[in-house]
Amino acid sequence: MARAPLPPTSAAAPVEPPVDPRKQAVEALMRLAATHPWDEIELGDIAAEAGLPLAKLRGLFPSKLAMLGGLTRLVDEAVLADTSDDLAAEPVRERLFDLVMRRLDALAPYKAGLRRIAPVIRRDPLTMAALNRGAVNSWRYMLASAGIRTEDALGAVRVQGAVLLMARVSEVWLEDDEPELSRTMARLDRELKTAGSIMARVEDVHRLTAPLRGLARALCSGRRPGARRRERSDESLRRTGEDFAPAI
């Protein structure tokens, strides 16, 4: 008897990428923030919107503010993943312009929620200070991705300046509903000009005061600049077994 053919093998279903519960929670918060006042959003509401048990949410984030920090990290990852060397030879101003606009593009899906959150956050100095710390960490990586130094003597000034620049541009961006974002880009252009002028003066002052800083370090150390060298010489003579009596 002829053997019956085997039934055709069905194609394997595509494997869905694992869902990041942190992203689920952040996006749930931003959806709620787009339609509800910030102070009316409870943790249980976020857990329900994200489809997560409250205990799971607690393990991911301790607070709504921490979830805003999680949004910053999601945006960081998106911008850094899209970084290329295409603008490496361009002036710093052009690199920063591109960086800020790519960051705003990554924030665009959350714009409705941010628009309602921003006025509430600005009225709370403690929350602003906490978010600034996260923004400083974020922009340290943003500037590094654009080939801008962050770890030298003026690195902290550059990073904090970038945070302030982004905050000022974001104020316009939140109210700019034009597809071309012409108002946002005009504001960014002005802020970059101002920041460039300020940074040039800071670098000039830093360069001119370098000798004074060296003198101040020597005075604060409590010894003359040549004292350490002389002590080493004295010690080396003692190690040879020679009697040593410095001249009076």
Residue frames relative to the residue before (quaternion, step in Angstrom):
aa qw qx qy qz dx dy dz
M 1.0000 0.0000 0.0000 0.0000 0.00 0.00 0.00
A 0.4690 -0.6761 0.4862 0.2940 3.50 -0.91 0.90
R 0.4627 -0.6857 0.5005 0.2555 3.52 -1.05 0.86
A 0.4554 -0.6832 0.5003 0.2749 3.56 -0.90 0.94
P 0.4934 -0.6630 0.4656 0.3165 3.57 -0.93 0.83
L 0.5390 -0.6134 0.4731 0.3306 3.51 -1.17 0.64
P 0.5251 -0.6149 0.4676 0.3570 3.61 -1.02 0.65
P 0.5794 -0.5953 0.4146 0.3716 3.58 -1.07 0.68
T 0.4539 -0.6759 0.5128 0.2723 3.52 -1.07 0.80
S 0.3878 -0.7194 0.5218 0.2445 3.56 -0.75 0.98
A 0.5473 -0.6174 0.4523 0.3387 3.53 -1.08 0.74
A 0.5199 -0.6443 0.4643 0.3148 3.52 -1.04 0.83
A 0.4922 -0.6528 0.4886 0.3048 3.53 -1.00 0.82
P 0.5380 -0.6254 0.4415 0.3528 3.60 -0.97 0.74
V 0.4265 -0.7014 0.5143 0.2483 3.53 -1.00 0.86
E 0.3343 -0.7445 0.5441 0.1947 3.55 -0.69 1.09
P 0.4824 -0.6480 0.4871 0.3319 3.61 -0.95 0.76
P 0.5677 -0.6025 0.4212 0.3706 3.59 -1.00 0.68
V 0.4193 -0.7019 0.5199 0.2475 3.54 -1.03 0.83
D 0.3594 -0.7272 0.5468 0.2076 3.56 -0.88 0.97
P 0.3536 -0.7655 0.4856 0.2304 3.64 -0.40 1.12
R 0.5896 0.5604 -0.3786 0.4416 3.60 1.10 -0.54
K 0.6594 0.4864 -0.3058 0.4849 3.56 0.97 -0.84
Q 0.5980 0.5604 -0.3560 0.4489 3.59 1.05 -0.75
A 0.6864 0.4889 -0.2878 0.4549 3.56 0.85 -0.98
V 0.6592 0.5098 -0.3134 0.4553 3.59 0.88 -0.92
E 0.6989 0.4679 -0.2831 0.4609 3.57 0.84 -0.95
A 0.5959 0.5438 -0.3620 0.4670 3.60 1.12 -0.59
L 0.6442 0.5145 -0.3221 0.4653 3.58 0.93 -0.87
M 0.6930 0.4810 -0.2939 0.4494 3.59 0.86 -0.92
R 0.6094 0.5283 -0.3614 0.4678 3.62 1.07 -0.57
L 0.6650 0.4907 -0.2995 0.4767 3.57 0.96 -0.86
A 0.6541 0.5300 -0.3160 0.4375 3.57 0.98 -0.86
A 0.6093 0.5708 -0.3515 0.4236 3.59 1.14 -0.55
T 0.8007 0.2766 -0.1260 0.5162 3.60 1.15 -0.52
H 0.7510 0.3279 -0.1909 0.5404 3.61 1.25 -0.17
P 0.5609 -0.5709 0.4641 0.3795 3.60 -1.14 0.53
W 0.6175 -0.5959 0.3768 0.3489 3.57 -1.03 0.86
D 0.7481 0.4237 -0.2429 0.4492 3.59 0.80 -0.97
E 0.6247 0.5088 -0.3605 0.4700 3.59 1.25 0.10
I 0.5644 0.5888 -0.3918 0.4258 3.60 1.23 -0.11
E 0.1649 -0.8008 0.5725 0.0615 3.56 -0.56 1.19
L 0.6469 -0.5290 0.3822 0.3946 3.55 -1.24 0.48
G 0.6299 0.5342 -0.3331 0.4549 3.59 1.04 -0.73
D 0.6136 0.5408 -0.3454 0.4601 3.57 1.09 -0.68
I 0.6588 0.5080 -0.3082 0.4615 3.56 0.95 -0.87
A 0.6460 0.5195 -0.3216 0.4576 3.58 0.93 -0.89
A 0.6692 0.4925 -0.3052 0.4653 3.59 0.91 -0.88
E 0.6611 0.5086 -0.3078 0.4576 3.59 0.94 -0.87
A 0.7056 0.4502 -0.2556 0.4839 3.58 1.06 -0.77
G 0.4004 -0.7147 0.4796 0.3143 3.60 1.21 -0.34
L 0.5319 0.6112 -0.4032 0.4252 3.55 1.12 0.73
P 0.5102 -0.5979 0.4996 0.3642 3.59 -1.11 0.55
L 0.5946 -0.5830 0.4098 0.3724 3.57 -1.08 0.65
A 0.6213 0.5433 -0.3422 0.4491 3.60 1.04 -0.72
K 0.6376 0.5155 -0.3219 0.4734 3.58 1.05 -0.76
L 0.6410 0.5211 -0.3228 0.4619 3.57 0.97 -0.85
R 0.6301 0.5396 -0.3310 0.4498 3.58 1.02 -0.82
G 0.6690 0.4984 -0.3042 0.4600 3.58 1.01 -0.71
L 0.6714 0.4955 -0.2932 0.4666 3.57 1.21 -0.48
F 0.8113 -0.0006 0.0689 0.5806 3.57 0.88 -1.01
P 0.3842 -0.7345 0.5039 0.2429 3.60 -0.92 0.77
S 0.8190 0.0623 0.0110 0.5703 3.62 1.15 -0.44
K 0.6532 -0.4770 0.3985 0.4324 3.56 -1.34 0.13
L 0.6200 0.5492 -0.3482 0.4391 3.59 1.01 -0.76
A 0.6380 0.5157 -0.3243 0.4709 3.57 1.04 -0.78
M 0.6186 0.5347 -0.3489 0.4579 3.59 1.09 -0.60
L 0.6066 0.5201 -0.3567 0.4841 3.59 1.11 -0.59
G 0.6135 0.5183 -0.3387 0.4901 3.56 1.12 -0.63
G 0.6223 0.5334 -0.3312 0.4675 3.56 1.12 -0.69
L 0.6059 0.5347 -0.3508 0.4732 3.59 1.10 -0.63
T 0.6238 0.5367 -0.3348 0.4590 3.58 0.98 -0.81
R 0.6710 0.4899 -0.3067 0.4645 3.57 0.95 -0.83
L 0.6190 0.5333 -0.3502 0.4580 3.61 1.00 -0.73
V 0.6658 0.4896 -0.2987 0.4773 3.57 0.96 -0.86
D 0.6018 0.5548 -0.3530 0.4532 3.58 1.01 -0.77
E 0.6827 0.4996 -0.2927 0.4457 3.55 0.82 -1.02
A 0.6530 0.5154 -0.3169 0.4557 3.58 0.99 -0.84
V 0.6768 0.4845 -0.2951 0.4692 3.60 0.93 -0.89
L 0.6794 0.4888 -0.3021 0.4563 3.58 0.87 -0.90
A 0.6346 0.5270 -0.3358 0.4546 3.60 1.05 -0.69
D 0.7130 0.4378 -0.2413 0.4916 3.58 1.17 -0.59
T 0.4543 0.7051 -0.4407 0.3198 3.59 1.27 0.06
S 0.0045 -0.7808 0.6247 -0.0128 3.55 -1.04 0.84
D 0.5448 -0.6188 0.4599 0.3298 3.56 -1.32 0.07
D 0.3198 0.7924 -0.4795 0.1996 3.60 1.24 0.21
L 0.7713 0.3376 -0.1756 0.5102 3.59 1.05 -0.77
A 0.3050 0.8012 -0.4810 0.1835 3.59 1.25 0.19
A 0.7283 0.4238 -0.2415 0.4813 3.60 1.02 -0.74
E 0.5362 0.6385 -0.4021 0.3781 3.60 1.26 -0.10
P 0.6259 -0.5235 0.4026 0.4148 3.62 -1.21 0.35
V 0.6709 -0.5086 0.3593 0.4027 3.55 -1.24 0.50
R 0.6330 0.5526 -0.3413 0.4213 3.58 0.94 -0.83
E 0.6679 0.4911 -0.3060 0.4680 3.59 0.93 -0.83
R 0.6443 0.5206 -0.3234 0.4574 3.56 1.00 -0.78
L 0.6655 0.4928 -0.3035 0.4714 3.57 0.99 -0.81
F 0.6069 0.5495 -0.3539 0.4521 3.58 1.01 -0.76
D 0.6749 0.4891 -0.2877 0.4717 3.57 0.88 -0.97
L 0.6551 0.5320 -0.3112 0.4370 3.57 0.96 -0.88
V 0.6723 0.4878 -0.3026 0.4674 3.59 0.87 -0.92
M 0.6738 0.4926 -0.3114 0.4543 3.61 0.89 -0.85
R 0.6418 0.4976 -0.3369 0.4765 3.61 1.01 -0.67
R 0.6307 0.5211 -0.3383 0.4650 3.57 1.06 -0.66
L 0.6486 0.5004 -0.3184 0.4770 3.58 0.99 -0.76
D 0.6029 0.5444 -0.3531 0.4642 3.60 1.08 -0.68
A 0.6729 0.4905 -0.2971 0.4674 3.58 0.98 -0.85
L 0.6779 0.4833 -0.2857 0.4746 3.60 1.15 -0.58
A 0.4690 0.7366 -0.4130 0.2585 3.57 1.23 -0.47
P 0.6581 0.5115 -0.3513 0.4264 3.69 0.85 -0.72
Y 0.7295 0.4095 -0.2232 0.5004 3.59 1.20 -0.47
K 0.3392 0.7999 -0.4544 0.1964 3.58 1.30 0.11
A 0.6436 0.5348 -0.3364 0.4320 3.60 0.91 -0.84
G 0.6755 0.4776 -0.2914 0.4804 3.57 0.96 -0.84
L 0.6574 0.5137 -0.3146 0.4527 3.58 0.92 -0.86
R 0.6059 0.5743 -0.3502 0.4248 3.57 1.06 -0.75
R 0.7126 0.4248 -0.2551 0.4967 3.59 1.01 -0.76
I 0.6545 0.5232 -0.3191 0.4428 3.59 1.08 -0.66
A 0.6186 0.6246 -0.3503 0.3232 3.58 0.87 -0.99
P 0.6853 0.4749 -0.3308 0.4420 3.68 0.73 -0.84
V 0.6348 0.5260 -0.3323 0.4582 3.58 1.06 -0.70
I 0.6663 0.5117 -0.2994 0.4522 3.56 0.91 -0.93
R 0.6597 0.5336 -0.3194 0.4220 3.59 0.92 -0.85
R 0.6602 0.5059 -0.3132 0.4584 3.61 1.16 -0.44
D 0.6975 0.4343 -0.2550 0.5098 3.60 1.27 -0.13
P 0.3079 -0.7951 0.4895 0.1824 3.63 -0.15 1.24
L 0.6497 0.5198 -0.3367 0.4408 3.60 0.96 -0.77
T 0.6491 0.4975 -0.3155 0.4814 3.57 0.99 -0.79
M 0.6302 0.5331 -0.3302 0.4579 3.58 0.99 -0.81
A 0.6532 0.5103 -0.3168 0.4610 3.58 0.96 -0.85
A 0.6564 0.5069 -0.3141 0.4620 3.59 0.96 -0.86
L 0.6733 0.4818 -0.2995 0.4741 3.58 0.94 -0.84
N 0.6041 0.5566 -0.3638 0.4392 3.59 1.08 -0.61
R 0.6209 0.5367 -0.3498 0.4517 3.59 1.01 -0.75
G 0.6662 0.4854 -0.3036 0.4779 3.57 0.96 -0.82
A 0.6456 0.5244 -0.3218 0.4525 3.57 1.02 -0.78
V 0.6110 0.5424 -0.3488 0.4593 3.58 1.06 -0.70
N 0.6563 0.4938 -0.3133 0.4768 3.60 0.93 -0.85
S 0.6399 0.5329 -0.3182 0.4530 3.55 1.02 -0.83
W 0.7434 0.4336 -0.2442 0.4470 3.57 0.74 -1.03
R 0.5104 0.5997 -0.4389 0.4326 3.57 1.19 -0.21
Y 0.6881 0.4460 -0.2692 0.5052 3.58 1.02 -0.80
M 0.6130 0.5523 -0.3595 0.4359 3.59 1.02 -0.72
L 0.6874 0.4709 -0.2883 0.4718 3.58 0.85 -0.94
A 0.6182 0.5381 -0.3464 0.4564 3.57 1.02 -0.75
S 0.6499 0.5223 -0.3236 0.4475 3.59 1.00 -0.77
A 0.7011 0.4282 -0.2589 0.5081 3.58 1.21 -0.50
G 0.5423 -0.6512 0.3888 0.3614 3.58 1.26 0.21
I 0.4932 0.6398 -0.4337 0.3991 3.59 1.17 0.57
R 0.4811 -0.7092 0.4360 0.2747 3.57 -0.75 1.07
T 0.0860 -0.8094 0.5807 0.0172 3.55 -1.04 0.86
E 0.7162 0.4675 -0.2453 0.4564 3.60 1.20 -0.29
D 0.5350 0.6007 -0.4351 0.4045 3.60 1.20 0.14
A 0.7846 -0.3492 0.2161 0.4646 3.60 -1.28 -0.14
L 0.7535 0.3504 -0.1988 0.5195 3.60 1.09 -0.63
G 0.3465 0.7758 -0.4736 0.2319 3.59 1.24 0.14
A 0.6641 0.5063 -0.3131 0.4524 3.58 0.91 -0.88
V 0.6261 0.5289 -0.3389 0.4619 3.59 1.07 -0.71
R 0.6541 0.5089 -0.3178 0.4607 3.59 0.94 -0.85
V 0.6697 0.5059 -0.3088 0.4474 3.58 0.90 -0.91
Q 0.6877 0.4632 -0.2978 0.4731 3.60 0.83 -0.92
G 0.6168 0.5420 -0.3447 0.4548 3.57 1.06 -0.67
A 0.6461 0.5108 -0.3169 0.4703 3.58 1.03 -0.78
V 0.6163 0.5401 -0.3436 0.4587 3.60 1.04 -0.73
L 0.6768 0.4847 -0.2914 0.4713 3.59 0.90 -0.92
L 0.6241 0.5391 -0.3345 0.4561 3.57 1.01 -0.81
M 0.6678 0.5006 -0.2991 0.4626 3.58 0.89 -0.96
A 0.6459 0.5257 -0.3265 0.4470 3.59 0.98 -0.81
R 0.6748 0.4920 -0.2992 0.4617 3.59 0.94 -0.87
V 0.6596 0.4889 -0.3106 0.4790 3.58 0.98 -0.79
S 0.6382 0.5506 -0.3307 0.4245 3.60 1.00 -0.81
E 0.5738 0.5899 -0.3807 0.4217 3.59 1.11 -0.61
V 0.6865 0.4455 -0.2740 0.5052 3.58 1.00 -0.81
W 0.6382 0.5605 -0.3244 0.4163 3.58 0.95 -0.91
L 0.6373 0.5492 -0.3320 0.4267 3.59 0.98 -0.81
E 0.7484 0.3547 -0.2046 0.5217 3.59 1.11 -0.59
D 0.5789 0.5846 -0.3656 0.4353 3.60 1.27 0.02
D 0.0477 -0.8321 0.5523 -0.0164 3.57 -0.31 1.26
E 0.4305 0.6874 -0.4784 0.3365 3.59 1.21 0.22
P 0.5382 -0.6417 0.4266 0.3416 3.63 -0.89 0.81
E 0.7054 0.4581 -0.2723 0.4674 3.60 1.02 -0.73
L 0.2874 -0.7817 0.5008 0.2357 3.62 1.27 -0.26
S 0.1399 0.8391 -0.5156 0.1027 3.58 1.01 0.82
R 0.6419 0.5111 -0.3349 0.4632 3.63 0.98 -0.76
T 0.6475 0.5207 -0.3190 0.4559 3.58 0.96 -0.83
M 0.6877 0.4782 -0.2938 0.4606 3.58 0.86 -0.89
A 0.6194 0.5271 -0.3487 0.4657 3.59 1.06 -0.66
R 0.6548 0.4972 -0.3129 0.4755 3.59 0.97 -0.83
L 0.6396 0.5243 -0.3241 0.4594 3.57 0.97 -0.83
D 0.6386 0.5262 -0.3311 0.4535 3.57 0.94 -0.82
R 0.6685 0.4906 -0.3041 0.4689 3.60 0.92 -0.86
E 0.6657 0.5066 -0.3102 0.4515 3.58 0.91 -0.88
L 0.6415 0.5184 -0.3277 0.4607 3.59 1.03 -0.72
K 0.6199 0.5281 -0.3435 0.4678 3.60 1.03 -0.70
T 0.6700 0.4942 -0.2935 0.4697 3.56 0.91 -0.95
A 0.6658 0.5033 -0.3034 0.4597 3.58 0.90 -0.94
G 0.6392 0.5317 -0.3300 0.4470 3.60 0.99 -0.77
S 0.6578 0.5020 -0.3121 0.4668 3.59 0.98 -0.83
I 0.6591 0.5036 -0.3124 0.4630 3.58 0.93 -0.89
M 0.6838 0.4961 -0.2979 0.4445 3.57 0.86 -0.94
A 0.6103 0.5411 -0.3564 0.4557 3.60 1.07 -0.67
R 0.6638 0.4909 -0.3096 0.4718 3.61 0.98 -0.80
V 0.6305 0.5289 -0.3353 0.4585 3.58 1.01 -0.81
E 0.6687 0.4964 -0.3042 0.4625 3.59 0.91 -0.86
D 0.6191 0.5322 -0.3420 0.4653 3.60 1.07 -0.70
V 0.6652 0.4953 -0.3025 0.4698 3.58 0.89 -0.94
H 0.6444 0.5281 -0.3219 0.4497 3.57 0.96 -0.88
R 0.6725 0.4952 -0.2954 0.4638 3.58 0.95 -0.85
L 0.6956 0.4875 -0.2791 0.4479 3.60 0.92 -0.92
T 0.7235 0.4294 -0.2488 0.4798 3.59 1.10 -0.64
A 0.3571 0.7603 -0.4844 0.2446 3.61 1.23 0.08
P 0.6656 0.4855 -0.3378 0.4552 3.70 0.83 -0.81
L 0.6472 0.5221 -0.3261 0.4496 3.61 1.00 -0.77
R 0.6392 0.5159 -0.3328 0.4631 3.58 1.03 -0.74
G 0.6342 0.5245 -0.3326 0.4605 3.58 1.03 -0.75
L 0.6536 0.5027 -0.3100 0.4733 3.58 1.00 -0.83
A 0.6462 0.5242 -0.3228 0.4510 3.58 0.97 -0.86
R 0.6437 0.5109 -0.3339 0.4616 3.61 0.98 -0.78
A 0.6469 0.5161 -0.3258 0.4571 3.58 1.00 -0.79
L 0.6721 0.4950 -0.3014 0.4609 3.59 0.96 -0.85
C 0.6712 0.5040 -0.2989 0.4540 3.56 0.99 -0.84
S 0.6215 0.5487 -0.3470 0.4385 3.59 1.15 -0.51
G 0.4469 -0.7309 0.4271 0.2892 3.60 1.25 -0.25
R 0.7336 0.3373 -0.2373 0.5401 3.60 1.19 0.32
R 0.5656 -0.5866 0.4518 0.3632 3.53 -1.21 0.46
P 0.6491 -0.5500 0.3452 0.3963 3.60 -1.07 0.61
G 0.7343 0.4252 -0.2510 0.4658 3.59 1.02 -0.70
A 0.4488 0.7283 -0.4409 0.2716 3.58 1.27 -0.14
R 0.6607 0.5123 -0.3234 0.4433 3.61 0.86 -0.88
R 0.6462 0.5185 -0.3320 0.4510 3.58 0.96 -0.81
R 0.6597 0.5046 -0.3134 0.4603 3.58 1.01 -0.84
E 0.6288 0.5323 -0.3447 0.4498 3.60 0.99 -0.77
R 0.6375 0.5176 -0.3360 0.4612 3.58 0.96 -0.77
S 0.6493 0.5141 -0.3230 0.4581 3.57 0.99 -0.81
D 0.6372 0.5265 -0.3271 0.4581 3.57 1.01 -0.87
E 0.6705 0.5071 -0.3011 0.4502 3.57 0.89 -0.94
S 0.6523 0.5210 -0.3325 0.4389 3.58 0.95 -0.81
L 0.6396 0.5137 -0.3314 0.4660 3.60 1.07 -0.69
R 0.6425 0.5208 -0.3360 0.4506 3.57 1.00 -0.77
R 0.6447 0.5363 -0.3371 0.4279 3.57 0.98 -0.78
T 0.6537 0.5160 -0.3220 0.4502 3.62 1.13 -0.52
G 0.5317 -0.6509 0.4021 0.3632 3.61 1.27 -0.12
E 0.5073 0.6458 -0.4377 0.3661 3.60 1.18 0.12
D 0.4750 -0.6164 0.5306 0.3360 3.52 -1.16 0.59
F 0.0574 -0.8102 0.5833 -0.0057 3.54 -0.89 0.87
A 0.0908 0.7717 -0.6223 0.0948 3.53 -0.68 1.12
P 0.3087 -0.7792 0.5088 0.1966 3.56 -0.22 1.17
A 0.5623 -0.6124 0.4363 0.3441 3.53 -1.08 0.73
I 0.3389 -0.7269 0.5646 0.1950 3.54 -1.12 0.80
